[in-house]
Structures are given as C-alpha cells and as structure tokens.
Amino acid sequence: MASPRTTTLPDEILSEILSPALQVSEELFSDTSHVSPFSDYTPLTSAYLLVCKDWLRVATPLLYSVVVLRSTPQANALESVLLSHPEFGGYIKKLRVEGGYGPAMYTSLGARLYTTDEQVVVYMYTILQASLS
C-alpha cells in the first residue's frame, strides 16, 4: 500500500488560505446595533486548528487576532488560555467585550500587548428598561 503523499505549503501561502475563514470584518467588529452581530450561531473557527500541526501553527495567531467576548464562560476560557500561553496575548489586535465579566477580564485586558482596536459594548438598554418597568 502506498503511503499518502504530503505536501508542505509555505506558511505565507497557508496563511493566505486560512485568513478569510478566520477573519472578522471591520464592519462586524465595530457594529453598535442593539442586537450583536455575534449573537447568531457560526461554526467554530477553532476547528481549523485541529487539522494538522502546520495549520495549528499558522492559524493560532489568526484566530486570536480578533477576540469577541460575549459571556462569562468565554471570558474565563480566554483567561485560562492566556495564563497557560501568555504569548497568545501578543496575537490579540482587536478586543470586543460585550459586557463585564469580573476577574477574568483582568488577565485578558492585561495580556493584550499589541492591541490596536478595542470595542467595549455595554448594553445599558436592558438596565434602563428594567428600572423603568
């Protein structure tokens, strides 16, 4: 039986192939509408990291370049990753936080060394509506 043929692509080419699947558009990242554009289900982009070691190496910085936190479990997961792999903080270029998530945010906010854009979205509408009722 013949062994499978492996072809290694240069990291630059692999990055060009994976980037479209892992990108978050500027329009979505900066959207301030009442309903978050990230509230709809989307397939897990982290699955690309499981294909092979080459994809893991190239896709990890792409995956962490834009981070959107929508829940406490997500904030806790990011905190855990950044505590285990502090170098991942350097990959974060854009951070969108759609609420406050307690102590986990100290680690997340402290780890992003090269962030160029931050989007903190706090929905006061719900609080105001509840107080008016």
Backbone torsions as a table, in degrees:
resi	resn	phi	psi	omega
1	MET	NA	131.2	-179.1
2	ALA	-74.3	143.9	178.1
3	SER	-79.5	150.4	179.8
4	PRO	-63.9	142.3	-179.5
5	ARG	-84.7	128.5	179.0
6	THR	-108.5	139.7	176.9
7	THR	-125.3	127.7	179.2
8	THR	-101.3	120.4	176.3
9	LEU	-87.4	147.5	173.7
10	PRO	-61.6	148.3	-178.7
11	ASP	-55.4	-36.1	-178.9
12	GLU	-63.0	-41.2	179.0
13	ILE	-69.2	-44.5	178.3
14	LEU	-60.4	-40.0	177.7
15	SER	-62.5	-41.7	178.0
16	GLU	-63.9	-34.5	179.5
17	ILE	-72.2	-42.8	-175.0
18	LEU	-82.2	-27.0	-175.5
19	SER	-52.5	-48.2	-178.7
20	PRO	-58.9	-34.0	-178.8
21	ALA	-75.8	-21.8	-175.0
22	LEU	-107.7	-3.4	-177.5
23	GLN	-77.7	149.6	168.7
24	VAL	-116.7	122.6	-176.2
25	SER	-66.0	153.1	177.3
26	GLU	-60.1	-36.8	179.2
27	GLU	-61.1	-47.1	178.3
28	LEU	-67.7	-42.4	-177.3
29	PHE	-61.4	-39.7	-175.8
30	SER	-96.4	4.9	179.4
31	ASP	-60.4	131.3	-180.0
32	THR	-117.4	17.7	179.2
33	SER	-65.3	161.1	-175.5
34	HIS	-61.1	-37.4	177.6
35	VAL	-97.3	121.6	-177.2
36	SER	-62.5	137.1	175.4
37	PRO	-67.2	-11.8	-179.5
38	PHE	-96.7	6.6	-179.6
39	SER	-81.0	-16.8	177.3
40	ASP	-79.2	150.4	177.7
41	TYR	-67.0	134.3	171.4
42	THR	-134.6	149.3	179.0
43	PRO	-60.0	150.7	179.8
44	LEU	-68.7	117.6	178.1
45	THR	-73.8	-19.0	179.0
46	SER	-65.5	-15.8	178.6
47	ALA	-61.4	-27.8	178.5
48	TYR	-62.4	-27.6	-179.3
49	LEU	-72.0	-15.8	-176.6
50	LEU	-90.4	-5.9	-175.0
51	VAL	-65.4	-51.6	178.9
52	CYS	-165.2	172.3	-177.3
53	LYS	-64.8	-34.9	178.2
54	ASP	-63.2	-45.5	179.4
55	TRP	-64.8	-39.3	178.2
56	LEU	-59.8	-47.6	-178.4
57	ARG	-62.3	-43.5	-175.9
58	VAL	-80.8	-38.6	-173.6
59	ALA	-80.5	-24.4	-177.7
60	THR	-57.5	-51.1	177.5
61	PRO	-62.0	-33.8	178.6
62	LEU	-67.6	-42.0	-179.0
63	LEU	-64.4	-41.2	-177.0
64	TYR	-86.5	-2.5	-178.2
65	SER	-65.1	-32.8	175.6
66	VAL	-126.5	119.0	-178.7
67	VAL	-116.0	128.8	176.8
68	VAL	-120.1	119.7	178.8
69	LEU	-107.3	121.9	-178.1
70	ARG	-119.5	-6.0	-176.1
71	SER	-152.8	162.5	176.7
72	THR	-61.7	-43.5	176.9
73	PRO	-59.0	-36.4	177.6
74	GLN	-66.3	-42.7	178.4
75	ALA	-63.3	-41.4	178.7
76	ASN	-65.5	-39.4	178.7
77	ALA	-64.6	-42.7	178.4
78	LEU	-64.0	-42.2	177.9
79	GLU	-58.0	-45.8	-179.3
80	SER	-61.0	-44.6	179.7
81	VAL	-63.7	-44.1	-177.3
82	LEU	-69.5	-30.1	175.6
83	LEU	-70.8	-36.5	179.3
84	SER	-78.3	-34.5	-176.1
85	HIS	-133.1	76.0	-176.9
86	PRO	-57.4	-26.4	-179.8
87	GLU	-64.0	-22.4	178.7
88	PHE	-64.8	-25.6	177.4
89	GLY	-59.1	-31.4	178.0
90	GLY	-70.8	-17.2	178.4
91	TYR	-80.0	-23.0	-174.0
92	ILE	-74.0	115.0	178.6
93	LYS	-103.4	-31.9	-179.9
94	LYS	-133.4	135.0	-179.1
95	LEU	-131.2	121.4	177.8
96	ARG	-116.4	120.5	-179.0
97	VAL	-115.1	115.1	-177.6
98	GLU	-100.6	56.4	179.1
99	GLY	142.8	-176.5	178.1
100	GLY	-111.6	132.6	-172.1
101	TYR	-126.6	32.2	170.7
102	GLY	65.9	-150.1	-172.8
103	PRO	-57.9	-28.7	-179.6
104	ALA	-59.9	-28.0	-178.7
105	MET	-69.2	-29.5	178.4
106	TYR	-58.7	-45.1	179.2
107	THR	-66.7	-46.3	-176.7
108	SER	-63.4	-45.3	-177.9
109	LEU	-72.9	-30.8	179.4
110	GLY	-76.1	-21.6	-173.6
111	ALA	-88.2	-22.6	-175.4
112	ARG	-77.9	101.3	-173.2
113	LEU	-84.0	-30.9	-172.1
114	TYR	-122.6	28.3	-177.0
115	THR	-64.1	131.1	178.2
116	THR	-101.1	-28.7	-179.2
117	ASP	-135.4	138.7	174.1
118	GLU	-130.3	140.6	179.3
119	GLN	-132.3	106.5	177.3
120	VAL	-105.6	113.5	-177.1
121	VAL	-112.1	113.1	178.1
122	VAL	-116.6	121.7	-176.9
123	TYR	-88.3	96.6	178.4
124	MET	-77.9	-17.7	-177.9
125	TYR	-53.3	-46.1	-178.0
126	THR	-63.7	-42.0	179.7
127	ILE	-66.1	-45.4	-180.0
128	LEU	-64.4	-41.9	-179.6
129	GLN	-63.4	-41.1	179.5
130	ALA	-65.8	-37.1	-178.7
131	SER	-74.8	-23.7	178.9
132	LEU	-83.7	-16.7	-177.2
133	SER	-78.1	NA	NA
